[in-house]
Amino acid sequence: MSFTKELREAADPIFEAIYQHPFVQGIARGALGKEQLIHYVKQDFEYLNAYMRVYGLGISKCRTREEIAKFHEKIGYILHSEVHPHNNFCHAAGVTYEELQGYPLAPTAQHYTRHMLTVAAQGTLGEIYAVLLPCPWTYMEAAQRIMQDYRPQPDHPFYEWITFYGAPEAEPRMMAFCAQLDAWAVTASEEEKRRMREHFMISCQLEYMFFDMAYRVEDWPVPEKVLA
């Protein structure tokens, strides 16, 4: 069994919990509130900014131009393609994408971004692959299951979100990402592989928590004083 297959098997209860979470099921049924959608987009916009910074830190640790090119391609994908599902949620909520940019991170989003950035700053390239992998993997599987279980049609309010992440072309991108981590794991020490497993599992847990944050419209418990 490959390293990434071992990781996926270990994380199976988390993947299942993500799919069953009421926010993800709300996407599937087309039943999420305006404030939940808005909060998700506000937080995910900043999360993806941090995700691209992690790619940038990854580039600084690449050994070949081929590795650099893969990270560069992924940055471009977020900048130019991943705005599409955000716009779907904004349209459903009756707001513009531009209105939801530049907001402070909620506790869970801050935790997740700091987790990734810390690993990227302190870890190896393999650890960066591991900390990043749960995001695309959990989204792809959740969207594919929604497509299979609910068979959404174009009039579904979140059809574009679902079909973006569950599109057939998402799987080859995922397999390429897994192949990079598997290749790194072949020569990694047992201690490094332990760290990679830990980073992967924490990111999986934080994926669940991110959906929960959006569903509950999570914010900091004590409001800050507004200064004149």
C-alpha positions in Angstrom: 0.0 0.0 0.0 1.3 3.4 -0.9 2.0 6.1 1.7 -1.0 8.2 0.6 -3.3 5.2 0.6 -2.3 4.5 4.2 -3.0 8.1 5.0 -6.4 8.0 3.3 -7.3 4.8 5.2 -6.3 6.2 8.5 -8.4 9.4 7.8 -11.5 7.6 6.6 -13.6 8.4 9.7 -12.8 12.1 9.2 -13.6 12.0 5.5 -17.0 10.3 6.4 -17.7 12.9 9.1 -17.0 15.7 6.6 -19.4 14.3 4.1 -22.1 13.9 6.8 -21.5 17.4 8.3 -24.6 19.6 8.0 -22.8 22.3 6.0 -21.7 19.7 3.3 -25.1 18.1 3.4 -26.6 21.6 3.1 -24.6 22.1 -0.1 -25.9 18.8 -1.3 -29.5 19.7 -0.6 -29.2 23.3 -1.7 -30.1 24.4 1.8 -27.7 26.8 3.5 -28.4 30.2 5.0 -27.1 33.5 3.5 -24.9 34.2 6.6 -23.4 30.7 6.4 -22.5 31.1 2.8 -21.1 34.6 3.4 -19.0 33.5 6.4 -17.6 30.5 4.4 -16.5 32.8 1.5 -15.0 35.4 3.8 -12.9 32.8 5.5 -12.0 30.7 2.5 -10.8 33.7 0.6 -8.2 34.3 3.3 -7.5 30.6 3.8 -6.6 30.3 0.1 -4.4 33.3 0.3 -2.4 31.5 3.0 -2.5 28.3 0.9 -0.8 30.1 -1.9 1.8 31.4 0.5 2.5 27.8 1.5 3.1 27.0 -2.1 5.5 29.9 -2.3 7.4 28.5 0.7 7.3 25.2 -1.0 9.0 26.7 -4.1 11.8 27.9 -1.9 12.5 24.3 -1.0 12.2 22.7 -4.4 15.1 20.9 -5.9 14.2 21.0 -9.6 12.4 23.2 -12.1 9.8 20.5 -12.5 8.9 20.8 -8.8 8.8 24.6 -9.1 6.5 24.4 -12.1 4.0 22.2 -10.3 3.7 24.7 -7.4 3.5 27.6 -9.8 0.7 25.9 -11.7 -1.2 25.3 -8.4 -0.9 29.0 -7.5 -2.3 30.0 -10.8 -5.2 27.5 -10.4 -6.3 29.2 -7.1 -5.9 32.7 -8.5 -7.8 32.1 -11.7 -10.0 29.0 -11.3 -11.0 28.6 -7.6 -12.8 32.0 -7.6 -15.6 30.2 -9.6 -17.1 28.2 -6.6 -16.8 31.3 -4.4 -18.8 33.3 -7.0 -21.4 30.5 -6.9 -21.9 30.9 -3.2 -21.9 34.7 -3.5 -24.6 34.6 -6.2 -26.7 32.3 -4.0 -26.3 34.7 -1.1 -27.1 37.8 -3.2 -23.7 39.5 -2.6 -20.6 40.3 -4.7 -17.3 38.4 -4.3 -15.5 41.7 -3.8 -17.7 42.6 -0.8 -16.4 39.5 1.1 -12.6 40.0 0.8 -10.3 41.2 3.5 -12.0 40.1 6.6 -10.3 38.9 9.8 -9.8 35.2 10.3 -12.2 33.4 12.6 -10.5 31.1 15.3 -10.7 27.9 13.2 -9.5 29.5 10.0 -6.6 31.2 11.9 -5.7 27.8 13.5 -5.7 26.1 10.1 -3.7 28.8 8.3 -1.1 28.9 11.1 -0.8 25.1 11.0 0.0 25.1 7.3 2.4 28.1 7.4 4.3 26.7 10.4 4.8 23.4 8.7 5.9 25.2 5.5 8.4 27.3 7.4 9.9 24.6 9.5 9.3 21.4 7.6 10.6 19.6 4.5 9.0 19.6 1.1 7.4 16.3 1.9 5.8 17.8 5.0 4.4 20.6 2.8 2.9 18.1 0.5 1.3 16.3 3.5 -0.1 19.4 5.1 -1.7 20.6 1.9 -3.1 17.4 0.5 -6.3 17.1 2.7 -7.8 20.3 1.3 -8.2 19.2 -2.4 -8.7 15.5 -1.4 -11.7 16.1 1.0 -13.3 18.5 -1.4 -13.0 16.2 -4.4 -14.4 13.2 -2.5 -17.3 15.2 -0.9 -18.3 16.7 -4.3 -18.1 13.4 -6.1 -20.3 11.7 -3.4 -22.8 14.6 -3.7 -22.9 14.1 -7.5 -23.5 10.3 -7.0 -26.0 10.5 -4.1 -28.0 13.6 -5.1 -27.5 13.9 -8.9 -27.8 17.7 -8.9 -29.1 19.3 -12.0 -28.1 22.8 -13.4 -30.9 24.5 -11.5 -29.4 23.4 -8.2 -28.3 26.5 -6.3 -24.8 25.1 -5.7 -24.5 23.2 -9.0 -21.3 25.1 -10.0 -19.6 24.5 -6.6 -20.4 20.8 -6.7 -19.4 20.2 -10.3 -16.2 22.3 -10.0 -14.8 20.2 -7.2 -16.3 16.9 -8.4 -15.3 17.4 -12.1 -13.6 14.4 -13.8 -10.4 16.5 -14.3 -10.1 16.9 -10.5 -9.0 13.3 -10.0 -5.9 13.4 -12.2 -4.8 16.5 -10.4 -5.3 14.7 -7.1 -3.4 11.6 -8.2 -0.5 13.8 -9.3 -0.4 15.4 -5.9 -0.5 12.0 -4.2 2.3 10.8 -6.5 4.5 13.6 -5.4 4.0 12.7 -1.7 4.4 9.0 -2.4 7.7 9.6 -4.2 9.0 11.7 -1.3 8.0 9.1 1.3 10.1 6.4 -0.4 13.3 8.0 0.8 12.0 9.7 3.9 13.1 8.6 7.3 10.6 7.0 9.7 10.6 10.2 11.8 9.8 12.4 8.8 7.0 10.0 7.8 5.6 10.3 11.3 5.6 14.1 11.0 3.9 13.9 7.6 1.2 11.6 8.9 0.6 14.0 11.8 0.4 17.1 9.5 -2.0 15.2 7.2 -4.3 14.1 10.0 -4.4 17.5 11.6 -5.3 19.1 8.3 -8.1 16.6 7.8 -9.5 17.4 11.2 -9.3 21.1 10.4 -11.1 20.6 7.2 -14.0 19.3 9.2 -13.7 22.2 11.6 -13.7 24.7 8.8 -17.1 23.5 7.5 -18.3 23.5 11.1 -17.0 27.1 11.5 -19.0 28.2 8.5 -22.1 26.4 9.6 -22.0 28.0 13.0 -20.8 31.4 11.7 -18.0 31.1 14.2 -16.4 34.3 15.5 -14.2 35.3 18.4 -16.0 35.0 21.7 -15.4 38.5 23.0 -16.0 41.5 20.6 -13.1 43.9 20.2 -13.6 47.5 21.2 -14.1 49.7 18.2 -11.7 52.7 18.3 -12.7 56.0 16.9 
